Structures are given as C-alpha cells and as structure tokens.
Amino acid sequence: MLALADEIQHCRICRDCPRYGQRLPQEPKPILQLGDRKASICVAGQAPGNQAHQKGRPFDDPSGERLRQWLGVTEKTFYNPSRFAIVPMGFCFPGYDAKGGDRPPRRECREIWHDRIFQELDSLELILVIGQYSQRYHLPQEHRARTLTDTVANWQSILAEERKPAIMPLPHPSWRNNGWLRRNPWFEQELLPVLRERIQMLI
C-alpha cells in the first residue's frame, strides 16, 4: 500500500500528458487517505475542493465537518487510516469552471488508479459513495438511477444486498445542499441513524 501511495503522490499525468481536455490548471497535489489493509470504511467522494487542496487533507473544510456529523465520528477517528480510507474519484482539485463551480473529477484517476486501490483495500466492509461520479463507478448498473436523489432514496435496497463491501449512497455534504436536505427529510430521519449505527459497529 505504501508503494502505491507513493506512486500516486508522484503522478503528473493530468498536467504533463492529459488524456482528456485541458491540462490541470495548477501543480498536481493528490489528496487522499489510502488507509491500510485494516481500514473497514471507505469514503468515496468526488474530488478535493480548493480548501482541501490548500490544506493538503481531504474533507478539511465545512463539508467535512458536516460529513463527520453525519457519520457520528470525531475528526481523530475520521483521519485514522486504520479505520477510514478516503478515495475520491479525482485526487487533485480540478479547478473552477466558467461559472465559478468546481470542475468534474479528472477521469484519468479512475482509469489509472482506482482498480488497483480497491484491490489493495481488501478489508473494507462499507463504501460510502458520495455524488454521481462515485456512484457511477461503485454501484452496479441496476442501482444507478436517473438522478442522485433517486439513487440515495434507494439506499435500503442497495445496503441490503449481500455484497462485500456493502455500499451506501450519500449526497454531497456541501452546505450548498441545504435545500436538498430540506426537501428530503427522510435522509436525516431514516438514513442517518442506520448509517451511524453501521459506522459504530465497524469502528
């Protein structure tokens, strides 16, 4: 695992020879937590935002604070690599689009690294798939609904399947999703208690 982590930290494909679109607009800075072979939970998100890029640690921002509240864990537990792996679809901050939002995760990361990473993480019991890009990679075709809301609303059927690791879909914990949370009260009332119970069992 340490050798793979070192390879990823030295990856410069998106800057030097990108496969898709423009070059990465800044120096690559892969931000993830590979954990070790004992990690039982993986947070599989989109890509680090600018704050995480500046600090060099995944989910070290208000979104991360909300995510840890959802999970019912402390910062110390969340950043314990023996408990959690954190593997976004894109490892580097992708830059901003014309409207000031984050660009999508770079596709190169998934193609080059993800299969190798998840072969190494063979003790995982639960993968939390945050956002559509992550759900597209981790979920079987039959569970990839037309919208993220539909996918997350189907969480009970997805979690109930006899699959190891189990998978639970989540929306992004960004504060921009406050409206989504208000429109979907079942998320906090029904999903989060089950999620926290499962997390406590695993840690």
N, C-alpha and C positions, 0 to 999 in steps of 0.2 A: 504493500500500500504506500509506503514512503517513497519508493521509486516512482510509482505512478503520479503521486502528488508532485514530485519534483519535475517530472516531465510536463505536467500541466502548467506549473508556475513559469516554465521557460517557453511556453507556447507563444508564438508570434504570428501565427498563420493569418489571422484577420487583419493584421497591419501590413505584413510583408507580401503575402500572396493570397488575398481573399478569394474564396470560391464563389461568393455571392455579393453582388453590389459593391458599394464603395468600401474603401479601407476603413478600419476602425479609426475614429477621429482623434483618439488620444493614445498614449502609450498603454499597451495591454497590462492589465493588473487583475489576473484571475482571482476571484474571491469565492471561496467555498470552504466547507469543512468536511473533509473526506471521512473523518472519524477513523475508527479502527475496526477490526473484524468483529469486535464485540458490540458495536452500535446496533441497537434494535429498532431505531426510528430514523426515518429519513424525511427531511423537509425538502420537497422537490418544487422549487418555485420557478420564476420566470428568468430574471437577470437582476444583478445588483443595481440599485439606484445610485444617484450621484453621491448621496451621503455615505452610503456603504463603501463606495469607491474611494472617497476621501479618507475614510477611517480605516479601510482595509479589513473590515469584518462584516460578514453577511448579516442582514437584518439588524444592523446597529443604527436604527432610526425609529421614528414613531410607528411605522408599520410593524417593525419587530417587537415593539412594546405591546402592541395590540395582539400580535400573534402569540406571544408568551402568555398573555392574559387568556386567550382562547384555550391554550394548552394547559393552563394551570401550573406552569413551571417557572422557576426563578431563572434569572439570567445565568447564574452559575451552572445550573443543570443544563440549560439550553446549549451553552458553549462547551459542555463536556463531551469530547469526541468519543468517549466510550458509551455515551447514551444516544447522541444525535449525530447523524451525518446531515450536511446541508449541501444539496447538489442542485443548483439552478440549471435551467436549460441553456442559458448563456452565462459564461463565467465572468465576463467583463461588462462593465457599464457600457451599453451600446450607443450612448449619446442621445441627443434630442432630435425629434423630428421638427418639421416646419411649424407645427402648432405649439411647440414647447413641451410636448409629452415625450416620454422615453420611447426610443425605437424598439422594435421587437428584438427578442434574443437572437444572437447570431446563430445561424444554422450549423456553422462549422463545428461548434462544440458538441452538439448532439451526434453528428456523424462520426467525429473522430474519437470522442472520449466516453460517451455515456454507456455504451455496451460494456466497455472494459471496466468502468467503475462499478456497475451493478453486478458484474461477475465477481468482483472482489468483495463486495458488501454482502456476504453470504449469511450473515446472522440477522438480517433485517426481518422484523415482524410486522412493520407498518410503514407504509409510504403515504405521506400527506401531499397530495398533488394540488398545487395552488395555481390556478389560472389555466386558460385554454391550451397554451403551448405544452405545459407539463402534462395535462390530461390527455392530450393527443398522443404523447409518447408512451405514457404508462398504462392507460386504460385500454382494454380490448375494444374493438370496433363497435360492438353492440352497446357499449356504455358511453359512447361519445355522442351526446345529444347535440341538437342544433344550437342551443345556447348554453352558456355556462350555468345559468340559473337552472335549466332543466337537468344538467348533469349533477349539480350539487344536490338538487331536490331528490335525486335517485340514490342518495348516499346509502340508505339502508340496504337496498338490493346489492349495491356494489360491495359493501362491507361484509354482507352475509355470505358471499361466495367463498367456497373453500379454496382459497388461494394463499400461497405464502410467497412473499409478504402480502398481507391484506392491504387494501388501498382505500383511502378516504379522500374524496374531492372537497376542496375548500375554495371560497372566493379569495381574492387578494385582500390582505388585512389593511390595505391603504385607507386612510381617512377619506379619500375620495369616494369610497364605497359606503359612506354613511347612509345615503339614500337607499342603496340596495338592502342594507340591513333593516331599515325601517319598513321597507316593502315586503320583506321576507322574515317576519318574526319567528318563524319555525326554526330558523338557523340557530338562534341563541337559545330558544326554549327546548328544542328537541335534539339537535345535532351536538351542540357543545357539551351537554352533560355526558353523553356517550363518549365523545372524544376524550374528555378529561379523565373519565374512568379508565378508558383503554390506555391512555398515556401513563397513568399512575400504576397500572398493572405492569407495564413494561420497564419502568424506571425503578 
